[in-house]
């Protein structure tokens, strides 16, 4: 077997393993970092001080710490997102790839018992512009559900994550073929 072929194949396999494993390990580390806030035995994340009037809200989607939060009454959305660890990063996989301008979409679902309906309030913001003023004025209520979606254009690393398993399979096949030849 030609030693140059062997080392180039070995390099490609090592590169594939580094790219695929590095992103998954980092995602596990960032998504499990729940030690900043106090988590109750019931699973609630408590950010309110003892003795304050509280609401409970759910935070889902592209944030670093999703969950059910016990928050002080009258909290607004940017404050809640700060407690939730901010908008998710590219490395943790909490995002959607699109061919449009990068933006964040926040929806608040509020059940109205008297009407038996759910009201949805949406906020959309481009990352290069200021957050909409309505986001700061909108006060959260008990049992609200806040969903956050990050949409962005794919970059080089996204393409590499998609093709690296294929490259790894092809490289492994070449190495095995050369080995058993």
C-alpha positions as a Markdown table, in Angstrom:
| # | Residue | x | y | z |
|---|---|---|---|---|
| 1 | Unk | 0.0 | 0.0 | 0.0 |
| 2 | Unk | 1.3 | 3.5 | -0.9 |
| 3 | Unk | 2.1 | 5.3 | 2.4 |
| 4 | Unk | 1.0 | 8.7 | 0.9 |
| 5 | Unk | -2.5 | 7.3 | 0.2 |
| 6 | Unk | -2.6 | 5.8 | 3.7 |
| 7 | Unk | -1.7 | 9.0 | 5.5 |
| 8 | Unk | -4.0 | 11.1 | 3.3 |
| 9 | Unk | -6.9 | 8.7 | 4.1 |
| 10 | Unk | -6.1 | 8.7 | 7.7 |
| 11 | Unk | -6.0 | 12.5 | 7.8 |
| 12 | Unk | -9.4 | 12.7 | 6.1 |
| 13 | Unk | -10.9 | 10.3 | 8.6 |
| 14 | Unk | -9.4 | 12.3 | 11.6 |
| 15 | Unk | -10.8 | 15.5 | 10.1 |
| 16 | Unk | -14.2 | 14.0 | 9.7 |
| 17 | Unk | -14.2 | 12.7 | 13.3 |
| 18 | Unk | -13.1 | 16.1 | 14.6 |
| 19 | Unk | -15.8 | 18.1 | 12.8 |
| 20 | Unk | -18.7 | 15.8 | 13.6 |
| 21 | Unk | -17.8 | 15.0 | 17.2 |
| 22 | Unk | -16.7 | 18.6 | 18.1 |
| 23 | Unk | -20.0 | 20.1 | 17.3 |
| 24 | Unk | -22.1 | 17.5 | 19.1 |
| 25 | Unk | -19.9 | 17.6 | 22.3 |
| 26 | Unk | -20.1 | 21.4 | 22.4 |
| 27 | Unk | -23.9 | 21.3 | 21.9 |
| 28 | Unk | -24.3 | 18.9 | 24.8 |
| 29 | Unk | -22.1 | 21.2 | 27.0 |
| 30 | Unk | -24.1 | 24.3 | 26.3 |
| 31 | Unk | -27.5 | 22.8 | 26.5 |
| 32 | Unk | -26.9 | 21.2 | 29.9 |
| 33 | Unk | -25.6 | 24.4 | 31.6 |
| 34 | Unk | -28.6 | 24.8 | 33.9 |
| 35 | Unk | -26.6 | 25.7 | 37.1 |
| 36 | Unk | -27.0 | 29.5 | 36.8 |
| 37 | Unk | -30.6 | 29.5 | 38.0 |
| 38 | Unk | -32.2 | 27.5 | 40.8 |
| 39 | Unk | -34.1 | 24.5 | 39.5 |
| 40 | Unk | -36.9 | 23.3 | 41.8 |
| 41 | Unk | -37.5 | 19.6 | 42.3 |
| 42 | Unk | -40.7 | 20.0 | 40.3 |
| 43 | Unk | -38.6 | 21.0 | 37.3 |
| 44 | Unk | -39.5 | 24.7 | 37.5 |
| 45 | Unk | -36.7 | 27.2 | 37.0 |
| 46 | Unk | -37.1 | 29.9 | 39.7 |
| 47 | Unk | -35.8 | 33.4 | 38.9 |
| 48 | Unk | -38.2 | 35.3 | 41.3 |
| 49 | Unk | -37.1 | 36.4 | 44.8 |
| 50 | Unk | -38.8 | 34.9 | 47.8 |
| 51 | Unk | -41.9 | 36.8 | 48.8 |
| 52 | Unk | -42.6 | 38.4 | 45.4 |
| 53 | Unk | -45.8 | 37.8 | 43.4 |
| 54 | Unk | -45.0 | 35.4 | 40.6 |
| 55 | Unk | -46.2 | 34.0 | 37.3 |
| 56 | Unk | -45.1 | 30.8 | 35.5 |
| 57 | Unk | -44.2 | 30.9 | 31.8 |
| 58 | Unk | -42.8 | 28.4 | 29.4 |
| 59 | Unk | -39.9 | 29.2 | 27.2 |
| 60 | Unk | -39.3 | 27.0 | 24.1 |
| 61 | Unk | -37.2 | 27.1 | 21.0 |
| 62 | Unk | -33.9 | 28.8 | 20.2 |
| 63 | Unk | -32.8 | 29.7 | 23.7 |
| 64 | Unk | -29.9 | 28.3 | 25.7 |
| 65 | Unk | -32.1 | 27.2 | 28.7 |
| 66 | Unk | -35.6 | 26.1 | 27.7 |
| 67 | Unk | -38.1 | 25.3 | 30.5 |
| 68 | Unk | -40.9 | 26.4 | 32.7 |
| 69 | Unk | -39.9 | 29.6 | 34.6 |
| 70 | Unk | -41.2 | 31.1 | 37.8 |
| 71 | Unk | -40.8 | 34.8 | 37.1 |
| 72 | Unk | -41.7 | 38.1 | 39.0 |
| 73 | Unk | -45.1 | 39.5 | 37.8 |
| 74 | Unk | -44.7 | 42.2 | 35.1 |
| 75 | Unk | -41.5 | 40.8 | 33.5 |
| 76 | Unk | -41.0 | 41.7 | 29.9 |
| 77 | Unk | -39.7 | 39.5 | 27.1 |
| 78 | Unk | -36.1 | 40.7 | 26.9 |
| 79 | Unk | -35.7 | 40.1 | 30.7 |
| 80 | Unk | -37.1 | 36.6 | 30.3 |
| 81 | Unk | -34.7 | 35.9 | 27.4 |
| 82 | Unk | -31.8 | 37.0 | 29.6 |
| 83 | Unk | -32.9 | 34.5 | 32.3 |
| 84 | Unk | -33.2 | 31.8 | 29.6 |
| 85 | Unk | -29.5 | 32.4 | 28.7 |
| 86 | Unk | -30.2 | 34.5 | 25.6 |
| 87 | Unk | -30.8 | 33.4 | 22.1 |
| 88 | Unk | -29.2 | 30.1 | 21.2 |
| 89 | Unk | -25.9 | 30.1 | 19.4 |
| 90 | Unk | -25.0 | 28.4 | 16.1 |
| 91 | Unk | -23.2 | 25.6 | 17.9 |
| 92 | Unk | -26.1 | 24.2 | 19.9 |
| 93 | Unk | -28.3 | 23.5 | 16.9 |
| 94 | Unk | -31.2 | 25.6 | 18.0 |
| 95 | Unk | -31.7 | 27.4 | 14.8 |
| 96 | Unk | -33.3 | 27.1 | 11.3 |
| 97 | Unk | -31.3 | 27.6 | 8.1 |
| 98 | Unk | -33.0 | 29.7 | 5.4 |
| 99 | Unk | -31.9 | 31.6 | 2.4 |
| 100 | Unk | -33.4 | 34.9 | 3.7 |
| 101 | Unk | -32.0 | 37.6 | 5.9 |
| 102 | Unk | -31.0 | 36.6 | 9.4 |
| 103 | Unk | -33.7 | 37.4 | 11.9 |
| 104 | Unk | -35.3 | 36.3 | 15.2 |
| 105 | Unk | -39.0 | 35.5 | 15.6 |
| 106 | Unk | -40.6 | 35.6 | 19.0 |
| 107 | Unk | -44.2 | 34.5 | 19.6 |
| 108 | Unk | -46.2 | 34.7 | 22.8 |
| 109 | Unk | -49.2 | 32.4 | 23.1 |
| 110 | Unk | -51.7 | 33.4 | 25.7 |
| 111 | Unk | -54.8 | 31.4 | 26.5 |
| 112 | Unk | -57.9 | 33.6 | 27.2 |
| 113 | Unk | -60.3 | 31.6 | 29.4 |
| 114 | Unk | -63.4 | 33.8 | 28.9 |
| 115 | Unk | -63.2 | 33.4 | 25.1 |
| 116 | Unk | -61.7 | 29.9 | 25.0 |
| 117 | Unk | -59.1 | 31.0 | 22.5 |
| 118 | Unk | -55.4 | 31.5 | 22.3 |
| 119 | Unk | -54.0 | 34.9 | 21.4 |
| 120 | Unk | -50.7 | 35.0 | 19.6 |
| 121 | Unk | -48.5 | 38.1 | 19.7 |
| 122 | Unk | -45.5 | 38.0 | 17.3 |
| 123 | Unk | -42.3 | 40.0 | 17.2 |
| 124 | Unk | -39.8 | 39.9 | 14.4 |
| 125 | Unk | -36.4 | 41.6 | 14.5 |
| 126 | Unk | -33.4 | 41.7 | 12.2 |
| 127 | Unk | -30.1 | 41.0 | 14.0 |
| 128 | Unk | -28.6 | 44.2 | 12.6 |
| 129 | Unk | -31.4 | 46.5 | 13.9 |
| 130 | Unk | -32.7 | 47.4 | 17.4 |
| 131 | Unk | -35.3 | 45.2 | 19.0 |
| 132 | Unk | -38.9 | 46.4 | 18.4 |
| 133 | Unk | -40.2 | 48.7 | 21.2 |
| 134 | Unk | -43.3 | 46.5 | 21.6 |
| 135 | Unk | -41.0 | 43.7 | 22.9 |
| 136 | Unk | -40.1 | 45.8 | 25.9 |
| 137 | Unk | -43.7 | 47.0 | 26.6 |
| 138 | Unk | -45.3 | 43.6 | 26.3 |
| 139 | Unk | -45.7 | 42.2 | 29.9 |
| 140 | Unk | -45.9 | 38.5 | 30.4 |
| 141 | Unk | -48.8 | 36.8 | 32.2 |
| 142 | Unk | -49.3 | 33.6 | 34.0 |
| 143 | Unk | -49.2 | 30.5 | 31.8 |
| 144 | Unk | -47.8 | 32.3 | 28.7 |
| 145 | Unk | -45.8 | 30.3 | 26.2 |
| 146 | Unk | -42.9 | 32.1 | 24.7 |
| 147 | Unk | -41.3 | 30.5 | 21.6 |
| 148 | Unk | -38.1 | 31.8 | 20.0 |
| 149 | Unk | -37.0 | 31.0 | 16.5 |
| 150 | Unk | -33.6 | 32.0 | 15.0 |
| 151 | Unk | -33.4 | 31.9 | 11.3 |
| 152 | Unk | -30.2 | 32.5 | 9.5 |
| 153 | Unk | -28.3 | 31.9 | 6.2 |
| 154 | Unk | -26.1 | 28.8 | 6.1 |
| 155 | Unk | -22.4 | 29.3 | 6.3 |
| 156 | Unk | -19.3 | 27.2 | 5.5 |
| 157 | Unk | -19.5 | 25.1 | 8.7 |
| 158 | Unk | -23.1 | 24.2 | 8.1 |
| 159 | Unk | -22.2 | 22.8 | 4.7 |
| 160 | Unk | -19.2 | 21.0 | 6.2 |
| 161 | Unk | -21.5 | 19.4 | 8.9 |
| 162 | Unk | -23.8 | 18.1 | 6.1 |
| 163 | Unk | -21.0 | 16.7 | 3.8 |
| 164 | Unk | -18.6 | 15.4 | 6.5 |
| 165 | Unk | -20.5 | 12.1 | 7.1 |
| 166 | Unk | -20.4 | 11.4 | 3.4 |
| 167 | Unk | -16.7 | 12.2 | 3.1 |
| 168 | Unk | -16.1 | 10.0 | 6.1 |
| 169 | Unk | -17.9 | 7.0 | 4.6 |
| 170 | Unk | -16.1 | 7.4 | 1.3 |
| 171 | Unk | -12.7 | 7.8 | 3.0 |
| 172 | Unk | -13.4 | 4.7 | 5.2 |
| 173 | Unk | -14.4 | 2.7 | 2.1 |
| 174 | Unk | -11.1 | 3.8 | 0.3 |
| 175 | Unk | -9.0 | 2.8 | 3.3 |
| 176 | Unk | -10.7 | -0.6 | 3.7 |
| 177 | Unk | -10.5 | -1.2 | -0.1 |
| 178 | Unk | -6.8 | -0.4 | -0.1 |
| 179 | Unk | -6.2 | -2.5 | 3.1 |
| 180 | Unk | -7.9 | -5.7 | 1.7 |
| 181 | Unk | -6.5 | -5.3 | -1.8 |
